[in-house]
């Protein structure tokens, strides 16, 4: 994904490693986060990218309402940290669920083996 800020014209490149639907060769996608408009080129589906931007913008607005005088760059960093925290917590929950599923599945196989021996 690459973006071009409408304010500065500065180009930034970033890639995503999400499992969303990919659309090859899609055109620029216009988003707005914290009042800043960006034009982003991405292989991701436009609706997916818009959804990401809305989510980040919502986090930004939540933080801004609690600290209205904080500079925008710091609010964006905090919003990013908040989203990263959510991601890490969700990954940990998923890891625990997978472990629990594996343990439960093994217990079921053990019970099936025991029943077959009877």
Secondary structure, 3 states (H helix, E strand, C coil): CEEEECCCCCEEECCCCCCCCECCCCCEEEEEECCEEEEEECCECHHHHHHHHHHHHHHHHHHHHHCCCCCHHHHHHHHHHHHHHHHHHHHHHHHHHHHHHHHHHHHHHHHHHHHHHC
